[in-house]
Amino acid sequence: MDISNKDVQLFEAVQDIESWFFHDVNGIFQFLRLHKVHRIPSKYTPVEKLNNRDLSKLFALAKKVYRKGFGSKNFIDKLNLSLIYSNTPTLQEYCRQMNLK
């Protein structure tokens, strides 16, 4: 594949991608099979203030390890990506720029 500079789209990351996942906090709870006592959605708002460390703490509650950038496919597959997309203007803009949606 031949890629030139004109093919590159600049996109500024203003927060961790993990913060976007918290738009579907119930999906995170469900994936982790957290006991209901640990399911406090209000604790995870506003999502803009959350990051990969917050997600790691949730994983730790479920005795699992979240490692940023490693083997997240099964986790991502369980999230409601439409919900995340509809609540994330930055992601929507990126997809528009990349002609993805």
C-alpha positions as CSV (number, residue, x, y, z in Angstrom):
1,M,0.0,0.0,0.0
2,D,1.4,3.4,-1.0
3,I,0.5,6.1,1.5
4,S,1.4,9.8,1.0
5,N,1.2,12.7,3.3
6,K,-2.0,13.9,1.7
7,D,-3.6,10.6,2.9
8,V,-2.8,11.2,6.5
9,Q,-5.6,12.7,8.7
10,L,-4.6,14.5,11.8
11,F,-6.7,13.7,14.9
12,E,-6.1,15.2,18.3
13,A,-6.7,12.8,21.2
14,V,-8.2,14.9,24.0
15,Q,-8.9,12.1,26.3
16,D,-8.3,8.4,26.8
17,I,-10.3,6.2,24.5
18,E,-11.3,4.3,27.7
19,S,-13.3,7.3,28.9
20,W,-15.5,6.7,25.8
21,F,-16.2,3.1,27.0
22,F,-17.9,4.5,30.1
23,H,-20.8,5.7,28.0
24,D,-21.7,2.0,28.1
25,V,-20.8,1.5,31.8
26,N,-23.6,-1.1,32.1
27,G,-21.9,-3.1,29.3
28,I,-18.6,-2.9,31.2
29,F,-20.4,-4.2,34.3
30,Q,-22.0,-7.0,32.4
31,F,-18.7,-8.0,30.7
32,L,-16.9,-8.1,34.0
33,R,-19.8,-9.9,35.7
34,L,-19.5,-7.6,38.6
35,H,-21.7,-8.2,41.6
36,K,-24.6,-5.8,41.9
37,V,-23.1,-4.2,44.9
38,H,-20.2,-2.9,42.7
39,R,-22.6,-1.6,39.9
40,I,-22.8,2.1,40.7
41,P,-23.2,3.8,37.3
42,S,-23.3,7.3,38.8
43,K,-19.8,6.8,40.1
44,Y,-18.6,6.8,36.5
45,T,-19.8,10.2,35.3
46,P,-18.8,12.5,33.7
47,V,-17.0,10.1,31.4
48,E,-14.6,12.9,30.2
49,K,-12.9,12.8,33.6
50,L,-12.3,9.0,33.4
51,N,-9.4,7.2,31.9
52,N,-7.7,3.8,31.6
53,R,-6.8,3.8,35.3
54,D,-10.5,3.9,36.2
55,L,-11.2,1.1,33.9
56,S,-8.3,-0.9,35.4
57,K,-9.8,-0.4,38.8
58,L,-13.1,-1.8,37.6
59,F,-11.3,-4.8,36.1
60,A,-9.5,-5.4,39.4
61,L,-12.8,-5.5,41.2
62,A,-13.7,-8.5,38.9
63,K,-10.2,-10.0,39.5
64,K,-9.2,-9.3,35.9
65,V,-6.5,-7.2,34.4
66,Y,-7.0,-4.4,31.9
67,R,-3.8,-3.6,30.0
68,K,-4.1,-0.6,27.8
69,G,-3.6,-1.7,24.2
70,F,-3.5,-5.4,24.8
71,G,-6.0,-8.1,23.9
72,S,-9.2,-6.0,24.3
73,K,-11.1,-7.5,21.4
74,N,-13.4,-9.7,23.6
75,F,-14.1,-6.7,25.8
76,I,-14.8,-4.3,23.0
77,D,-17.1,-6.8,21.3
78,K,-19.3,-6.8,24.3
79,L,-19.8,-3.0,24.4
80,N,-22.7,-1.2,22.7
81,L,-20.6,0.7,20.2
82,S,-23.6,2.5,18.8
83,L,-24.4,3.9,22.2
84,I,-20.7,5.0,22.6
85,Y,-20.7,6.5,19.1
86,S,-23.9,8.5,19.6
87,N,-22.6,10.0,22.9
88,T,-19.1,10.9,21.6
89,P,-19.0,13.9,19.3
90,T,-15.2,13.7,19.0
91,L,-15.5,10.1,17.7
92,Q,-18.3,11.1,15.3
93,E,-16.2,13.9,13.9
94,Y,-13.3,11.5,13.4
95,C,-15.5,9.0,11.6
96,R,-16.8,11.8,9.4
97,Q,-13.2,12.9,8.5
98,M,-12.3,9.3,7.8
99,N,-15.6,8.7,5.8
100,L,-16.4,5.8,8.1
101,K,-20.0,6.7,8.9
